[in-house]
């Protein structure tokens, strides 16, 4: 199946022959690259949208479901997972702009029912801490599926969540933190998170295909995630999201569903354009504030800092902001380059989708803007240095194993066996051992150089005596076991 291309020029660009010709040329080149890359990675379907020089280009390749093959296009819905956080943050900032939420107030002002493992910790967390991932919360709570699946029910279980740092001490990416923000939105508005999001953000901006509930999804064309069996064959992934249908506790941190068409409209809004009733949501200045550095993020391929709902990253000397997401066999990537009025959204539907999306984003940056993102090379194998870091690290959901086989250092990630065996639904596959290496310099920064996590960067942290006690991966810290 050949890639399909749709090109939409703005009113100002229509009739400009040079602009239209250049846009068509880029669109065809992008279509060729997307088609070849999707085949190389073995991804069933991908939808890409690019905003460049005020023209929108949409390229789609493949199908949404390998078992029931319907072609993907710019109106095909994908689960965008953690890219949802930019929507949640925008709604929260709208409430703050209206004086209904104080970002520096304790979260308990708005969620008095919040209980954490440490009472003093729970009292000191602010709304801002949640927005910029400095609340000292572990990644997420592994829900036991007991209860009604509501956000309130999820928050009621947070006494079991691990605390990894003092509030404000450091940034560590937390799904649970954004779920608490969703509860702030519920309590302040008196509505469900999903209804509040529709009224505060989605409806005013005309994002008609950005939804949360499966009842809304099945009324539209949508993609299915895919996993691979040991023999390499594809199979559709279940549940459709990363958690069972009806469970709403993770919606603020990762439950939205969208299309490349809506995501480019979302990007235009955050570039300050008058999309829909934009000023009723946030002023252009308030949108700009969301992409200002709020907390440093060290040594991560995801970014250099957190804004509010965005990763901030300098690529080839050019500032960008964006957010990605990974669901059950579905991956999303949104990247915006404000000084060029450029944006790209990529949505794909198999476990290789992360690498495919990343390759497409790199291609578009280079060919549209001349901006090149190059991964740094690791230093040569060093057995003595490796001994410091070999071992097991963990968060509540996953184990991360660093091993040295005498020739290379590797990193592997698995869902904890007890969680996998006790789950009522299929869970994503583990990530096998992939070669990694330290980066040059005196620090403990590293890069993964192969496999599904190729290009991921992070660092090891040490205690006051110099002993390695943790590893940061994908913006979150895994503590050393034992």
C-alpha positions in Angstrom: 0.0 0.0 0.0 1.5 3.3 -1.1 1.6 6.3 1.2 -1.2 8.9 0.7 -0.5 12.6 0.7 -2.8 15.6 1.4 -1.5 19.2 1.2 -3.5 22.1 2.6 -2.2 25.7 2.0 -3.3 28.6 4.1 -5.2 31.4 2.5 -2.1 33.6 2.4 -0.1 30.9 0.7 -2.7 30.0 -1.9 -1.8 31.3 -5.3 1.9 31.6 -4.5 3.3 29.2 -7.1 6.7 29.0 -5.5 5.3 28.2 -2.1 2.9 25.6 -3.5 5.5 23.9 -5.6 8.0 23.7 -2.7 5.3 22.4 -0.4 4.3 19.7 -2.9 7.9 18.6 -3.4 8.5 18.3 0.4 5.2 16.4 0.7 6.2 13.8 -1.9 9.6 13.4 -0.4 8.1 12.9 3.0 5.6 10.4 1.7 8.4 8.3 0.1 10.4 8.4 3.4 7.5 7.5 5.5 6.5 4.6 3.3 10.1 3.2 3.2 10.6 3.7 6.9 7.3 2.1 7.9 8.2 -1.0 5.9 11.7 -1.1 7.3 10.4 -1.0 10.9 7.5 -3.3 10.2 4.8 -0.9 11.5 1.3 -1.6 10.1 0.1 2.1 10.0 1.4 5.6 10.6 -0.2 9.0 10.2 2.0 12.1 10.0 1.1 15.8 9.9 3.5 18.6 9.3 2.9 22.4 9.6 5.6 24.2 7.6 5.5 27.7 6.0 1.8 27.9 6.9 1.0 24.8 4.9 -0.3 21.6 6.4 1.0 18.3 4.9 -0.6 15.0 5.8 1.1 11.7 4.9 -0.4 8.3 5.9 0.8 4.8 5.2 -0.6 1.4 6.0 -3.6 0.3 8.0 -5.1 0.8 11.4 -5.6 -2.8 12.1 -3.7 -5.7 10.5 -6.6 -8.1 11.0 -9.2 -5.7 9.5 -7.1 -3.5 7.2 -8.6 -0.1 6.7 -6.2 2.6 5.4 -4.9 5.2 7.9 -5.4 8.9 7.2 -5.2 12.2 9.0 -8.6 11.6 10.6 -7.7 8.2 12.0 -7.8 8.2 15.8 -4.8 6.9 17.8 -4.4 6.7 21.6 -1.9 9.5 22.2 -1.1 8.4 25.8 1.2 10.7 27.7 0.9 13.5 25.0 -2.4 14.0 26.9 -0.4 15.9 29.6 -0.2 19.0 27.5 -4.0 19.1 27.3 -4.4 18.6 31.1 -1.8 21.3 31.8 -3.6 23.8 29.5 -6.9 23.2 31.3 -5.2 23.8 34.6 -3.6 27.0 33.4 -6.9 28.2 32.2 -8.3 27.7 35.7 -5.3 29.5 37.1 -5.7 32.4 34.7 -9.3 32.7 35.9 -8.2 32.9 39.5 -9.8 29.5 40.4 -6.4 27.8 41.0 -3.2 29.1 42.6 -0.2 27.3 41.2 1.8 27.8 44.3 -1.0 26.7 46.7 -0.8 23.3 48.3 -2.5 20.6 46.3 -4.5 19.8 49.4 -6.4 23.1 49.0 -8.1 21.5 46.0 -7.8 17.8 46.8 -8.2 17.7 50.6 -8.8 13.9 50.3 -5.2 13.3 49.1 -3.3 10.9 51.2 0.3 9.9 50.5 2.8 7.6 52.2 4.1 10.5 54.2 1.7 13.1 55.7 4.2 16.0 55.7 5.0 15.3 52.0 1.3 15.4 51.1 0.9 18.7 52.9 3.8 20.4 51.1 3.2 19.5 47.4 2.0 22.4 45.3 0.1 22.5 42.1 3.3 23.8 40.4 5.2 20.8 41.7 2.7 18.5 39.9 2.8 20.6 36.6 6.6 20.4 36.3 7.2 16.9 37.8 9.0 18.1 40.9 6.5 16.7 43.5 8.8 13.8 44.4 6.3 11.2 43.3 7.2 7.8 41.8 6.1 7.3 38.2 2.7 5.8 38.9 0.5 3.6 41.0 -0.1 0.2 39.7 -3.8 0.0 40.1 -5.3 -3.2 41.4 -8.4 -2.6 39.3 -10.5 -2.7 42.5 -13.1 -0.1 42.8 -15.2 1.8 40.2 -12.3 2.8 37.9 -12.9 6.5 38.6 -10.2 9.2 39.0 -11.4 9.8 42.6 -10.9 6.1 43.2 -7.4 6.1 41.8 -6.4 9.1 43.9 -7.8 7.4 47.0 -5.2 4.7 46.6 -2.2 6.9 46.4 -1.1 6.2 49.9 0.6 3.2 48.3 2.7 5.3 45.9 6.4 5.5 46.5 8.0 8.9 47.3 11.3 9.4 45.6 12.4 12.9 46.7 11.4 15.9 48.7 8.9 18.2 47.0 10.8 20.6 44.7 14.1 18.9 45.1 14.4 17.4 41.6 12.4 16.6 38.5 11.2 13.1 37.9 8.4 12.3 35.4 5.3 11.2 37.1 2.0 10.0 35.6 0.5 9.9 39.0 1.2 13.6 39.5 -0.8 14.5 36.4 -3.6 12.2 37.5 -3.8 14.3 40.7 -4.0 17.4 38.5 -7.0 15.9 36.9 -8.6 15.5 40.3 -7.8 19.2 40.9 -9.8 20.0 37.8 -12.7 17.8 38.9 -12.9 19.3 42.3 -12.6 22.9 41.2 -15.1 22.6 38.3 -17.5 20.2 39.9 -17.5 18.1 36.7 -15.8 14.9 35.6 -12.3 15.5 34.2 -13.4 14.5 30.7 -16.4 16.9 30.7 -14.3 19.7 32.1 -11.7 19.1 29.4 -14.3 19.3 26.7 -15.7 22.6 28.0 -12.4 24.3 29.0 -10.2 23.3 26.1 -11.5 20.9 23.4 -14.8 22.5 22.3 -13.5 26.2 22.3 -10.6 25.1 20.0 -12.7 23.0 17.7 -10.8 19.8 18.5 -13.7 17.7 17.5 -11.8 14.4 17.1 -9.9 14.6 20.4 -11.8 12.5 22.9 -11.4 10.1 25.9 -14.2 7.6 26.0 -14.3 4.5 23.8 -18.0 5.3 23.1 -16.6 8.3 21.2 -13.8 6.4 19.6 -15.9 3.7 18.0 -18.0 6.3 16.2 -14.9 7.3 14.2 -12.1 5.5 12.3 -9.5 4.4 14.7 -6.2 2.4 14.8 -5.4 -0.6 16.9 -2.1 -1.2 18.6 0.0 -4.2 17.7 2.6 -6.4 19.5 4.9 -9.1 18.1 4.9 -12.8 19.1 8.3 -14.6 19.5 8.2 -15.6 15.9 8.0 -12.0 14.8 4.3 -12.1 13.7 2.0 -9.2 14.5 -1.0 -9.5 16.6 -3.5 -6.8 17.8 -2.9 -5.6 21.3 -5.6 -5.6 24.0 -6.7 -3.6 25.9 -7.0 -0.8 23.4 -5.4 1.7 25.7 -2.8 0.7 28.2 -5.6 0.0 30.8 -9.0 -1.6 30.6 -12.0 0.1 29.1 -13.9 2.1 31.7 -10.9 2.8 33.9 -10.6 6.6 34.0 -7.9 7.0 36.7 -5.1 7.5 34.2 -7.0 9.8 31.8 -5.4 13.1 32.9 -1.9 11.7 32.5 -2.5 9.6 29.4 -6.0 8.9 28.2 -6.7 11.2 25.3 -7.3 10.0 21.8 -6.6 12.2 18.8 -5.7 12.6 15.1 -2.8 14.2 13.3 -5.3 16.9 12.0 -6.4 17.8 15.5 -2.8 17.7 16.8 -1.6 20.2 14.2 -4.5 22.5 15.2 -3.4 22.0 18.8 0.2 23.0 17.7 -1.1 26.1 16.0 -2.9 27.1 19.2 0.3 26.7 21.2 2.2 28.7 18.6 -0.1 31.6 19.5 -2.4 31.5 16.5 -6.1 32.4 16.9 -7.4 28.9 16.6 -11.2 28.7 17.4 -11.9 30.7 20.5 -8.3 30.6 21.5 -8.2 33.7 23.7 -11.0 32.3 25.8 -8.8 29.4 26.7 -5.4 31.1 27.2 -3.9 34.3 25.9 -0.9 34.0 23.6 1.3 35.1 26.5 -0.1 32.4 28.8 0.6 29.8 26.1 4.1 31.1 25.8 4.6 30.7 29.6 3.7 27.0 29.3 6.8 26.4 27.2 9.3 28.3 29.5 11.7 26.2 31.6 10.2 25.4 35.0 12.4 22.5 36.1 15.8 21.3 34.8 15.8 17.8 33.2 19.3 16.5 33.1 20.8 14.1 30.5 17.6 13.0 28.9 16.9 12.5 25.2 13.3 13.7 25.9 14.4 17.2 26.8 16.5 19.7 28.7 13.8 20.9 31.0 10.1 20.7 31.8 7.7 23.5 31.1 4.0 23.0 32.0 2.8 19.9 30.0 5.8 20.1 27.6 9.3 18.8 27.3 11.7 21.6 26.3 14.6 20.7 24.1 17.2 22.5 22.1 17.9 20.6 18.8 20.7 21.8 16.6 20.7 25.1 18.5 17.0 25.6 17.9 14.5 25.7 20.9 11.6 23.2 20.6 8.8 21.9 22.8 6.7 18.8 22.6 5.5 15.6 24.2 5.3 12.0 23.2 3.3 9.0 24.4 3.4 5.2 24.5 0.3 3.1 24.9 -0.4 -0.5 24.3 1.2 -0.8 20.9 0.4 2.8 20.0 2.9 5.7 20.0 2.6 9.4 19.5 5.0 12.3 19.0 4.3 16.0 18.8 7.1 18.5 18.3 6.8 22.2 17.8 9.5 24.7 16.7 8.2 28.2 17.6 10.8 30.4 15.8 9.9 28.7 12.5 6.2 28.3 13.1 6.8 24.6 12.5 5.1 21.5 14.0 5.0 17.8 13.4 2.7 15.1 14.7 3.4 11.4 14.2 1.1 8.5 15.3 1.9 4.9 14.8 0.5 1.5 15.8 3.1 -1.2 16.8 5.8 -1.6 19.3 8.4 -0.3 16.8 6.4 2.9 16.4 8.6 4.8 18.8 11.7 4.5 16.6 9.6 5.1 13.5 8.1 8.3 14.8 11.5 9.4 15.9 13.0 8.8 12.5 10.2 10.7 10.8 10.6 13.7 13.1 14.3 13.8 12.5 13.8 13.7 8.7 11.3 16.5 8.8 13.5 18.7 10.9 16.4 18.2 8.6 14.6 18.5 5.3 12.1 21.3 6.2 14.3 23.4 8.5 17.9 22.2 8.0 18.0 21.3 11.7 19.9 18.1 12.4 19.6 16.1 15.6 22.6 13.8 16.0 23.0 11.3 18.8 26.3 11.5 20.7 28.7 8.6 20.5 29.5 6.6 23.7 33.1 6.2 24.9 34.8 2.8 24.5 33.9 -0.2 26.8 35.3 0.3 30.3 34.9 -2.8 32.6 36.0 -0.9 35.7 33.5 1.9 35.2 30.8 -0.6 34.4 31.1 -2.4 37.6 29.8 0.6 39.5 26.4 0.5 37.8 25.7 -3.2 37.1 22.6 -4.4 39.0 18.9 -4.1 39.3 16.9 -0.9 39.5 13.2 -0.6 39.9 10.0 1.5 40.1 6.7 0.1 41.3 5.8 -1.3 37.9 9.1 -2.3 36.3 12.6 -3.8 36.9 15.5 -2.3 35.0 18.6 -4.5 34.7 22.1 -3.3 33.9 24.5 -6.1 32.9 28.1 -6.5 31.6 28.9 -9.6 29.6 32.6 -8.8 29.4 32.3 -7.1 26.0 29.4 -4.6 26.3 27.1 -3.0 28.9 23.4 -3.6 28.4 20.1 -2.3 29.7 16.9 -4.3 29.8 13.4 -3.4 31.2 10.7 -5.8 32.3 7.3 -5.5 33.8 7.6 -7.0 37.2 6.7 -10.7 36.9 4.2 -10.6 39.8 2.4 -7.7 38.2 2.3 -9.4 34.8 1.1 -12.7 36.2 -1.6 -11.0 38.3 -2.9 -8.8 35.5 -6.4 -9.5 34.1 -5.4 -7.9 30.7 -2.5 -8.4 28.3 0.4 -6.2 29.1 3.1 -4.7 26.8 6.1 -6.9 26.0 9.4 -6.5 28.0 12.3 -4.7 26.4 15.2 -7.1 25.8 18.8 -6.3 26.7 20.2 -3.5 24.5 23.7 -2.2 24.3 24.4 1.1 26.1 27.5 3.2 26.8 28.7 6.1 28.9 29.1 9.5 27.3 32.2 11.5 27.4 32.8 13.7 30.5 33.1 13.3 34.2 29.4 12.6 34.9 27.5 9.3 34.7 25.5 10.1 31.5 24.7 7.3 29.1 23.1 6.5 25.8 21.3 3.3 24.5 22.7 2.5 21.1 20.4 -0.3 19.8 17.0 -1.8 20.0 13.6 -0.3 20.8 15.2 2.3 23.1 18.0 3.4 20.7 18.8 7.0 21.3 17.4 7.1 24.8 19.7 9.0 27.2 19.9 9.3 30.9 22.2 9.2 33.9 23.1 7.3 37.0 22.8 9.1 40.4 25.1 8.6 43.4 24.7 9.2 47.1 27.1 11.3 49.2 29.6 8.5 49.4 29.7 8.0 45.7 27.7 4.8 45.5 25.3 4.5 42.5 21.8 4.5 43.9 19.6 5.2 40.8 19.3 5.5 37.1 17.2 8.0 35.2 15.4 6.7 32.1 12.8 8.5 30.1 12.8 11.4 32.6 12.0 9.2 35.6 14.3 7.7 38.3 14.6 4.0 39.0 16.0 3.3 42.5 18.7 0.6 43.0 17.1 -2.5 44.4 18.4 -3.5 47.8 
